[in-house]
Amino acid sequence: MSRVEKVIGHKINEIRHRSHLTQIEFAEEIDVHPSYIGPMEKGRKCPSFHTLLRIASRFTIPVYEFFLETEAAMENPTLELNLLLSSRPREEQTMVIELAHSLFKNMEKKPKK
């Protein structure tokens, strides 16, 4: 799975959440099988161009925004980390968060030069 697929999937996930739709409701809105939504949002399945067109049309988004967001997101470390974590199991996500807390705590203890 490429970074582009992950970023497009993240954008689709944002659209669905902003619309307050479940994955099943979202699938009905864009005329795909509900089992397609999760893997698509995680970047494991790349939506076809026709699916992107249906999403763009249904939610009044220019289709090119999926691709503009992709370029911007690839420059954003926070989004990159979010995309990386979103495709991992919950236990691994929790482990990474605990490691980050520990790392930041240790960084705060070290005197700044």
C-alpha positions in Angstrom: 0.0 0.0 0.0 1.4 3.4 -1.0 1.4 6.6 1.0 -1.0 8.1 -1.6 -3.5 5.3 -1.0 -3.2 5.9 2.8 -3.8 9.6 2.4 -6.8 9.2 0.1 -8.2 6.7 2.6 -7.7 9.1 5.4 -9.5 11.8 3.5 -12.4 9.4 2.8 -12.5 8.6 6.5 -12.6 12.3 7.4 -15.5 12.9 5.0 -17.4 10.0 6.5 -16.9 11.2 10.0 -17.7 14.8 9.2 -21.0 13.5 7.7 -21.7 11.5 10.9 -22.2 8.3 8.9 -21.4 4.8 9.9 -19.4 2.7 7.4 -22.7 0.9 6.4 -24.5 4.2 5.8 -21.5 5.7 3.9 -21.3 2.5 1.7 -25.0 3.0 0.9 -24.4 6.6 0.0 -21.6 5.9 -2.5 -23.0 2.5 -3.7 -20.3 0.1 -2.6 -20.4 -2.9 -0.4 -19.9 -2.0 3.3 -17.0 -4.4 3.7 -15.1 -2.2 1.2 -15.1 1.0 3.4 -12.8 -0.1 6.3 -9.9 -1.3 4.0 -10.4 1.7 1.7 -10.2 4.2 4.7 -7.0 2.4 5.9 -5.4 2.6 2.5 -5.4 -1.2 2.0 -7.7 -0.9 -1.0 -7.5 1.9 -3.4 -10.9 3.2 -4.5 -11.5 3.3 -8.3 -11.7 6.7 -9.9 -15.5 6.1 -10.4 -15.8 5.6 -6.6 -13.9 8.8 -5.9 -16.3 10.5 -8.4 -19.3 9.2 -6.5 -17.9 10.3 -3.2 -17.0 13.8 -4.6 -20.4 14.2 -6.2 -22.4 13.0 -3.1 -20.5 15.1 -0.7 -20.0 18.1 -3.0 -16.2 17.9 -3.1 -14.2 18.6 -6.2 -12.5 15.2 -7.1 -9.1 16.9 -7.5 -9.1 17.7 -3.8 -8.4 14.1 -3.0 -5.1 14.5 -4.9 -4.3 18.0 -3.6 -4.7 16.8 0.0 -2.4 13.9 -0.8 0.5 16.2 -1.7 -0.1 18.4 1.4 -0.5 15.4 3.7 2.8 13.9 2.6 4.5 17.0 4.0 2.7 16.7 7.3 4.4 14.5 9.9 1.3 14.4 12.2 -0.9 13.1 9.4 1.8 10.7 8.3 2.0 9.3 11.9 -1.8 9.1 12.0 -1.9 7.3 8.7 0.8 4.9 9.9 -1.0 4.1 13.1 -4.5 3.8 11.5 -3.4 0.7 9.7 -2.0 -1.1 12.8 -3.9 -3.2 15.3 -5.2 -1.4 18.5 -2.5 -3.1 20.7 0.3 -1.7 18.6 -1.3 1.8 18.5 -1.5 1.7 22.3 2.2 0.6 22.5 3.3 3.5 20.2 1.4 6.0 22.3 2.9 4.7 25.5 6.4 4.9 24.0 5.7 8.4 22.9 4.6 9.5 26.3 7.7 7.9 27.9 10.0 9.5 25.3 8.5 13.0 25.8 8.6 12.6 29.6 12.3 11.8 29.4 12.9 14.7 27.0 11.3 17.1 29.5 13.6 15.9 32.3 16.8 16.5 30.3 18.3 20.0 30.8 18.1 22.2 27.7 21.4 23.6 26.3 
